[in-house]
């Protein structure tokens, strides 16, 4: 690794004292590899070291060729940096996740924290996952779809747009854009782009983001704020500023000493830092703030007489209703030829989101219906609510699965003209249409694997996460 920027190194020497040498050595070491599993799709892995501050994360002994693991494409796990999974402690200690909650992940792409939140929240909750940059919002929507949750809405909006939803959210997660100090050993560009001036600019931008989005948080609601930096300006100083400006109150979390997480306090704000010489993870900071109850106002949302969302007709609904488990839990919405299922309990709220924001993706896309022709959508195949018994299923070998994911022709059928659900190790990958002896590949073109496949595809030789599963 390159030498640390001089002014950064001097600050860290002051911050860490005698520990700086150990910190500097750790910054030159190889970063650990970690994943977070999707409990709705796979069981606990064997023989993997768990990440201590989450019930869903594990360290891997080496880095697999993730692209060539069909389980990743099936949404069985997410490749995520271990420190950022501390979000689980913040949410579960500060909020009652057994209750219905409206949660906003403001800076959601590429989807690590959003899929983690989706796993932690109850089925009766609503998660809004936002990304301001449209191209990154598309990647976010892909990862949300793979995870298979139905109670997520993906949006692409500037933080100020959420001011149109006063007191809408119980919890906000703001993983703020930052100077990236904690990513130095993983990303050489982060070091090249770092400067003291950039730290100041990031701190100012973070303040703007917080002030823009603050009105959408309910009185008494929680703000979980995080960065991948260690400096005070982007962390405790910003939270102290928020407390001064808006009366935000800091909440303390319980830590296990064995975790190696460092707590520190400034101006009444306690935050939690992750240093690579004290734990297996990258640089990270997190703190939790509560919006004061004194801001409470009487706000009633009346039922709209005119909705933006249109319900599917009885005939169209009847065609696809049995494709989901517990279909009565959903409202069936139709846009043109496309039918989507959204949680019935949140129809009003999701319609409000469509009224006020740019929505990329919501609920579960079910089918395209044109007259008597009906085409299941790829997102349906990945849904945890998919009723697999409604379809013919075919289990693929590793080579067949990878060729399918490359959108190549495969021969796995036995004739007929049915839609077929293709699986790998019992997990759905997507759809194909059997037409006689030919099978048409309907894997989304924009999601396909572009990597060339090895000459020999041997499950035992190709290291993957699946070898650790029961």
C-alpha positions as CSV (number, residue, x, y, z in Angstrom):
1,X,0.0,0.0,0.0
2,X,1.1,3.6,-0.6
3,X,2.3,5.8,2.3
4,X,-0.6,7.4,4.2
5,X,-1.2,11.1,3.4
6,X,1.0,13.1,5.7
7,X,-1.6,15.2,7.4
8,X,-3.9,12.2,7.8
9,X,-1.0,10.2,9.5
10,X,-0.3,13.1,11.8
11,X,-3.9,13.3,12.9
12,X,-4.2,9.6,13.4
13,X,-1.0,9.6,15.6
14,X,-2.7,12.1,17.8
15,X,-5.9,10.1,17.8
16,X,-4.4,6.7,18.5
17,X,-1.2,7.6,20.4
18,X,0.9,4.4,21.1
19,X,-1.4,2.3,18.9
20,X,-0.5,4.2,15.7
21,X,2.2,1.8,14.7
22,X,-0.2,-1.2,14.9
23,X,-2.8,0.8,13.0
24,X,-0.2,1.6,10.2
25,X,0.7,-2.1,9.9
26,X,-2.9,-3.1,9.7
27,X,-3.5,-0.6,7.0
28,X,-0.9,-2.4,4.9
29,X,-2.4,-5.8,5.5
30,X,-4.8,-7.7,3.2
31,X,-8.5,-6.8,4.1
32,X,-10.7,-9.6,5.4
33,X,-13.4,-11.0,3.1
34,X,-16.9,-11.2,4.6
35,X,-20.5,-12.0,3.5
36,X,-23.9,-11.7,5.0
37,X,-26.3,-14.6,4.4
38,X,-30.0,-14.4,3.5
39,X,-31.8,-16.5,6.2
40,X,-34.9,-16.7,4.0
41,X,-33.0,-18.6,1.3
42,X,-30.2,-20.6,3.0
43,X,-29.3,-22.1,6.3
44,X,-26.4,-21.2,8.6
45,X,-23.1,-22.0,6.9
46,X,-20.7,-24.5,8.5
47,X,-17.1,-23.9,9.6
48,X,-17.1,-20.2,8.9
49,X,-16.0,-17.7,11.5
50,X,-19.0,-15.5,12.5
51,X,-18.8,-11.7,12.6
52,X,-19.5,-11.0,16.3
53,X,-21.7,-8.0,16.1
54,X,-24.2,-9.5,13.7
55,X,-26.2,-12.8,13.5
56,X,-26.0,-12.9,9.7
57,X,-22.3,-12.2,8.8
58,X,-19.3,-14.5,8.3
59,X,-15.7,-14.2,7.4
60,X,-14.4,-16.3,4.5
61,X,-10.9,-17.9,4.6
62,X,-10.2,-16.8,1.0
63,X,-11.9,-14.7,-1.7
64,X,-14.0,-16.8,-4.0
65,X,-14.7,-15.9,-7.6
66,X,-18.0,-14.5,-6.5
67,X,-19.2,-13.9,-10.1
68,X,-19.1,-17.6,-10.8
69,X,-21.2,-18.6,-7.8
70,X,-24.8,-19.0,-8.8
71,X,-25.9,-18.6,-5.1
72,X,-24.8,-15.0,-5.2
73,X,-27.1,-14.3,-8.3
74,X,-29.9,-16.2,-6.5
75,X,-29.7,-13.7,-3.5
76,X,-28.5,-16.3,-1.1
77,X,-25.9,-14.0,0.4
78,X,-24.4,-10.5,-0.1
79,X,-20.7,-9.6,-0.1
80,X,-20.4,-6.9,2.5
81,X,-17.7,-5.3,4.6
82,X,-17.9,-6.6,8.2
83,X,-17.7,-3.3,10.1
84,X,-20.8,-1.9,8.3
85,X,-22.8,-4.8,9.6
86,X,-22.7,-3.1,13.0
87,X,-25.9,-1.4,11.7
88,X,-27.6,-4.5,13.2
89,X,-26.7,-3.5,16.7
90,X,-27.8,0.1,16.2
91,X,-31.2,-0.9,14.9
92,X,-32.0,-3.7,17.3
93,X,-30.8,-1.9,20.4
94,X,-32.5,1.4,19.6
95,X,-35.7,0.3,18.0
96,X,-38.3,-2.4,18.5
97,X,-37.9,-4.3,15.2
98,X,-40.8,-6.6,16.1
99,X,-43.2,-3.7,15.5
100,X,-44.2,-2.3,12.1
101,X,-41.7,0.5,11.2
102,X,-41.3,2.8,8.3
103,X,-37.5,3.0,7.6
104,X,-35.5,5.1,5.1
105,X,-32.1,4.1,3.9
106,X,-31.2,7.4,2.4
107,X,-27.9,6.5,0.6
108,X,-28.7,3.0,-0.2
109,X,-26.6,1.9,-3.2
110,X,-25.3,-0.6,-3.9
111,X,-27.6,-2.3,-1.3
112,X,-25.6,-3.7,1.6
113,X,-27.3,-1.8,4.4
114,X,-30.7,-2.0,2.6
115,X,-30.7,-5.8,2.3
116,X,-29.5,-6.0,5.9
117,X,-32.4,-3.8,7.0
118,X,-34.8,-5.9,5.0
119,X,-33.6,-9.0,6.9
120,X,-33.9,-7.3,10.3
121,X,-37.3,-5.6,9.9
122,X,-40.6,-7.4,10.4
123,X,-42.7,-8.4,7.4
124,X,-45.2,-5.7,8.6
125,X,-42.6,-2.9,8.1
126,X,-41.9,-0.7,5.1
127,X,-38.4,0.0,3.9
128,X,-37.6,2.8,1.4
129,X,-34.2,2.5,-0.1
130,X,-33.0,5.6,-1.9
131,X,-30.1,6.5,-4.2
132,X,-29.8,9.9,-5.7
133,X,-27.7,8.8,-8.7
134,X,-30.0,7.0,-11.2
135,X,-27.4,4.5,-12.5
136,X,-26.6,3.4,-9.0
137,X,-30.3,3.3,-8.2
138,X,-30.7,0.6,-10.9
139,X,-28.0,-1.5,-9.3
140,X,-29.7,-1.0,-5.9
141,X,-33.0,-2.2,-7.3
142,X,-31.3,-5.3,-8.8
143,X,-29.8,-6.2,-5.4
144,X,-33.1,-5.6,-3.6
145,X,-34.9,-7.8,-6.1
146,X,-32.3,-10.6,-5.6
147,X,-32.8,-10.4,-1.8
148,X,-36.5,-11.3,-2.4
149,X,-38.3,-9.0,0.1
150,X,-41.6,-7.6,-0.9
151,X,-41.9,-4.7,1.5
152,X,-39.2,-2.5,-0.1
153,X,-39.6,0.6,-2.3
154,X,-36.5,1.8,-4.3
155,X,-36.4,5.5,-5.0
156,X,-34.0,7.9,-6.7
157,X,-34.3,11.3,-5.1
158,X,-32.3,14.1,-3.6
159,X,-32.5,14.3,0.2
160,X,-34.4,17.5,0.0
161,X,-37.3,15.7,-1.8
162,X,-38.1,13.8,1.3
163,X,-39.2,17.1,2.9
164,X,-42.5,16.5,1.0
165,X,-43.1,13.6,3.4
166,X,-43.3,15.3,6.8
167,X,-42.9,12.9,9.8
168,X,-43.2,9.9,7.6
169,X,-40.3,7.7,8.9
170,X,-39.7,6.0,12.2
171,X,-36.1,5.4,11.4
172,X,-33.6,6.9,9.0
173,X,-30.3,5.4,8.1
174,X,-27.8,7.9,6.7
175,X,-24.6,6.3,5.5
176,X,-23.3,9.6,4.4
177,X,-21.0,10.3,1.5
178,X,-17.6,10.9,3.1
179,X,-13.8,11.4,2.6
180,X,-13.3,7.6,2.7
181,X,-10.5,7.3,5.2
182,X,-11.6,3.9,6.3
183,X,-11.4,2.5,2.7
184,X,-7.7,3.4,2.2
185,X,-6.4,-0.2,2.2
186,X,-9.3,-1.5,0.0
187,X,-9.4,1.4,-2.5
188,X,-6.3,3.2,-3.7
189,X,-8.4,5.9,-5.3
190,X,-9.8,6.8,-1.8
191,X,-6.3,7.8,-0.7
192,X,-5.5,9.7,-3.9
193,X,-8.7,11.7,-3.5
194,X,-8.3,12.5,0.2
195,X,-7.3,15.9,1.4
196,X,-8.1,18.1,4.5
197,X,-10.1,20.4,2.2
198,X,-12.2,17.4,1.0
199,X,-12.8,16.5,4.6
200,X,-14.3,19.9,5.2
201,X,-16.4,19.8,2.0
202,X,-17.7,16.4,3.0
203,X,-18.7,17.6,6.5
204,X,-20.6,20.5,4.9
205,X,-22.3,18.2,2.5
206,X,-23.3,15.9,5.3
207,X,-24.8,18.8,7.2
208,X,-26.9,19.8,4.2
209,X,-28.1,16.2,3.7
210,X,-29.1,15.9,7.4
211,X,-31.0,19.2,7.4
212,X,-32.8,18.4,4.1
213,X,-34.0,15.0,5.3
214,X,-34.7,15.8,9.0
215,X,-38.3,17.0,8.5
216,X,-39.3,13.5,7.2
217,X,-38.3,11.9,10.5
218,X,-41.1,11.5,13.1
219,X,-40.7,13.2,16.5
220,X,-39.1,10.6,18.7
221,X,-37.8,8.8,15.6
222,X,-34.2,7.5,15.2
223,X,-31.4,8.7,13.0
224,X,-28.6,6.1,12.5
225,X,-25.7,8.0,11.1
226,X,-22.5,6.4,9.7
227,X,-19.4,7.1,7.7
228,X,-16.3,5.3,6.7
229,X,-14.0,8.0,8.2
230,X,-12.3,8.5,11.5
231,X,-12.1,12.3,11.7
232,X,-14.2,14.2,14.2
233,X,-15.4,16.8,11.6
234,X,-17.5,14.3,9.7
235,X,-18.6,12.4,12.8
236,X,-19.1,13.6,16.3
237,X,-18.8,17.3,15.4
238,X,-21.5,16.9,12.8
239,X,-23.8,15.1,15.4
240,X,-23.0,17.8,18.0
241,X,-24.0,20.4,15.4
242,X,-27.3,18.5,14.7
243,X,-28.0,18.4,18.4
244,X,-27.4,22.2,18.6
245,X,-29.5,23.0,15.5
246,X,-32.4,20.6,16.0
247,X,-32.2,19.3,19.5
248,X,-31.2,15.8,18.5
249,X,-30.4,13.5,21.4
250,X,-27.7,11.0,21.4
251,X,-28.4,7.3,22.3
252,X,-25.7,5.0,23.7
253,X,-25.3,1.4,22.6
254,X,-24.0,-1.6,24.6
255,X,-20.8,-3.0,23.4
256,X,-19.1,-6.3,24.1
257,X,-15.4,-5.7,24.9
258,X,-14.3,-8.6,22.8
259,X,-15.7,-6.9,19.7
260,X,-12.8,-4.4,19.7
261,X,-15.1,-1.5,18.8
262,X,-13.9,1.8,20.3
263,X,-16.4,4.3,21.8
264,X,-15.6,8.0,22.1
265,X,-17.5,11.0,23.3
266,X,-17.4,14.7,22.2
267,X,-19.8,17.4,23.3
268,X,-22.3,14.8,24.6
269,X,-22.2,12.7,21.5
270,X,-21.0,9.1,21.8
271,X,-19.9,7.4,18.6
272,X,-18.4,4.0,17.8
273,X,-15.2,3.6,15.7
274,X,-13.8,0.5,13.9
275,X,-10.1,0.4,13.5
276,X,-8.4,-2.4,11.5
277,X,-5.7,-3.1,14.1
278,X,-8.4,-3.9,16.7
279,X,-10.9,-6.0,14.8
280,X,-11.4,-7.7,11.4
281,X,-13.0,-5.0,9.4
282,X,-12.4,-1.7,7.6
283,X,-12.7,1.8,9.0
284,X,-16.2,2.8,10.1
285,X,-18.0,5.2,12.4
286,X,-21.6,5.0,13.7
287,X,-23.8,6.8,16.1
288,X,-27.5,7.0,16.9
289,X,-29.6,10.2,17.5
290,X,-33.2,10.6,18.4
291,X,-35.5,13.4,17.2
292,X,-37.0,15.3,20.2
293,X,-40.7,14.7,20.9
294,X,-41.2,18.4,21.5
295,X,-41.4,18.7,17.7
296,X,-44.6,16.8,17.6
297,X,-47.4,18.3,15.6
298,X,-50.9,17.1,14.7
299,X,-50.5,15.5,11.3
300,X,-53.2,13.4,9.8
301,X,-53.0,11.7,6.5
302,X,-56.4,11.5,5.0
303,X,-57.3,8.8,2.5
304,X,-56.9,10.0,-1.0
305,X,-59.9,9.9,-3.3
306,X,-57.6,9.7,-6.3
307,X,-54.7,7.3,-6.3
308,X,-51.7,7.2,-8.6
309,X,-51.6,3.5,-8.4
310,X,-54.2,1.5,-10.4
311,X,-55.3,-1.9,-9.2
312,X,-55.3,-4.8,-11.6
313,X,-58.6,-6.1,-13.0
314,X,-60.2,-9.2,-11.6
315,X,-59.4,-11.2,-14.8
316,X,-55.7,-10.2,-14.7
317,X,-55.4,-10.8,-11.0
318,X,-56.9,-14.2,-11.3
319,X,-54.2,-15.2,-13.9
320,X,-51.3,-14.6,-11.4
321,X,-52.9,-14.7,-7.9
322,X,-51.6,-18.2,-7.1
323,X,-48.1,-17.3,-8.1
324,X,-47.4,-15.9,-4.6
325,X,-47.8,-17.5,-1.2
326,X,-50.4,-15.7,0.9
327,X,-51.8,-13.7,-2.0
328,X,-54.3,-12.0,0.2
329,X,-51.5,-10.0,1.9
330,X,-50.9,-8.1,-1.3
331,X,-52.6,-5.5,-3.5
332,X,-52.2,-6.2,-7.2
333,X,-51.2,-3.1,-9.1
334,X,-51.1,-2.7,-12.8
335,X,-49.1,-0.3,-15.0
336,X,-49.9,-0.8,-18.6
337,X,-49.3,-4.5,-19.3
338,X,-47.3,-5.1,-16.1
339,X,-48.7,-6.4,-12.8
340,X,-46.9,-5.8,-9.5
341,X,-47.7,-7.0,-5.9
342,X,-47.3,-4.6,-3.1
343,X,-48.0,-5.1,0.6
344,X,-51.7,-4.5,1.2
345,X,-51.1,-2.8,4.6
346,X,-49.0,-0.1,2.9
347,X,-51.0,0.6,-0.2
348,X,-51.7,4.2,1.0
349,X,-48.1,4.9,2.0
350,X,-46.7,3.5,-1.2
351,X,-49.1,5.5,-3.3
352,X,-48.0,8.5,-1.3
353,X,-44.4,7.7,-2.3
354,X,-45.4,7.5,-5.9
355,X,-47.1,10.9,-5.6
356,X,-44.1,12.6,-4.0
357,X,-41.0,10.8,-5.2
358,X,-39.4,9.1,-8.2
359,X,-39.9,5.4,-7.6
360,X,-37.6,2.9,-9.4
361,X,-39.1,-0.3,-8.1
362,X,-41.7,-1.3,-5.5
363,X,-42.9,-4.6,-4.1
364,X,-42.6,-7.6,-6.4
365,X,-42.9,-7.4,-10.2
366,X,-45.1,-10.4,-11.1
367,X,-46.0,-10.6,-14.8
368,X,-46.5,-9.0,-18.1
369,X,-50.0,-9.7,-19.5
370,X,-50.9,-9.1,-23.2
371,X,-54.2,-10.6,-24.0
372,X,-54.0,-14.3,-23.3
373,X,-50.2,-14.2,-23.2
374,X,-48.6,-14.0,-19.8
375,X,-44.9,-13.7,-19.0
376,X,-43.6,-14.1,-15.5
377,X,-41.1,-11.3,-14.4
378,X,-37.6,-12.1,-13.3
379,X,-38.1,-10.4,-9.9
380,X,-40.9,-12.9,-9.1
381,X,-38.5,-15.8,-9.5
382,X,-36.3,-14.3,-6.7
383,X,-39.1,-13.5,-4.3
384,X,-39.2,-15.2,-1.0
385,X,-43.0,-15.4,-1.5
386,X,-42.8,-17.2,-4.9
387,X,-45.2,-20.2,-4.9
388,X,-42.9,-22.7,-6.6
389,X,-45.6,-25.3,-6.8
390,X,-47.4,-23.2,-9.5
391,X,-44.5,-23.8,-11.9
392,X,-42.5,-26.6,-13.4
393,X,-39.0,-26.5,-11.9
394,X,-35.7,-27.8,-13.3
395,X,-32.5,-28.0,-11.2
396,X,-29.3,-27.1,-13.1
397,X,-25.8,-28.3,-12.8
398,X,-23.1,-25.7,-12.1
399,X,-22.2,-25.4,-15.8
400,X,-25.8,-25.1,-16.9
401,X,-26.5,-22.5,-14.2
402,X,-23.5,-20.4,-15.3
403,X,-24.4,-20.7,-18.9
404,X,-27.9,-19.6,-18.1
405,X,-26.6,-16.6,-16.1
406,X,-24.5,-15.7,-19.2
407,X,-27.8,-15.7,-21.1
408,X,-26.6,-18.6,-23.3
409,X,-28.8,-21.3,-24.7
410,X,-29.0,-24.4,-22.5
411,X,-30.7,-27.7,-23.0
412,X,-32.3,-28.8,-19.8
413,X,-35.9,-29.5,-20.7
414,X,-37.9,-32.4,-22.0
415,X,-40.3,-30.8,-24.4
416,X,-43.6,-28.8,-24.0
417,X,-44.5,-25.2,-24.2
418,X,-44.4,-24.2,-20.5
419,X,-42.7,-21.5,-18.5
420,X,-40.0,-23.2,-16.4
421,X,-38.4,-22.1,-13.2
422,X,-34.7,-22.8,-13.3
423,X,-32.9,-23.5,-10.0
424,X,-29.4,-24.2,-8.6
425,X,-29.2,-26.2,-5.4
426,X,-32.9,-25.6,-4.9
427,X,-32.7,-21.8,-5.2
428,X,-34.4,-20.1,-8.2
429,X,-32.3,-18.3,-10.7
430,X,-34.9,-17.2,-13.2
431,X,-37.2,-18.2,-16.1
432,X,-36.9,-20.1,-19.3
433,X,-39.6,-20.9,-21.9
434,X,-39.7,-24.5,-23.1
435,X,-40.7,-24.6,-26.8
436,X,-40.5,-28.1,-28.1
437,X,-36.9,-29.3,-27.8
438,X,-35.6,-25.7,-27.5
439,X,-35.4,-23.6,-24.3
440,X,-35.5,-19.8,-24.6
441,X,-33.4,-18.0,-21.9
442,X,-35.2,-15.2,-20.2
443,X,-32.5,-14.1,-17.8
444,X,-32.3,-10.3,-17.9
445,X,-29.7,-9.1,-20.4
446,X,-28.5,-6.3,-18.2
447,X,-27.8,-8.7,-15.3
448,X,-25.9,-11.3,-17.3
449,X,-22.4,-12.6,-16.4
450,X,-19.9,-11.1,-18.8
451,X,-16.9,-13.1,-17.5
452,X,-15.6,-15.9,-19.7
453,X,-16.2,-19.3,-18.1
454,X,-13.2,-21.6,-17.2
455,X,-12.6,-24.5,-19.6
456,X,-13.3,-27.0,-16.8
457,X,-16.1,-26.2,-14.3
458,X,-15.7,-28.4,-11.3
459,X,-17.7,-27.7,-8.2
460,X,-15.0,-29.1,-5.9
461,X,-12.2,-27.0,-7.5
462,X,-14.2,-23.8,-7.9
463,X,-14.2,-22.4,-4.4
464,X,-17.6,-21.0,-3.5
465,X,-19.8,-20.2,-0.5
466,X,-21.9,-23.2,-1.3
467,X,-19.3,-25.6,0.0
468,X,-20.0,-24.3,3.5
469,X,-23.7,-24.8,3.4
470,X,-25.5,-27.8,5.0
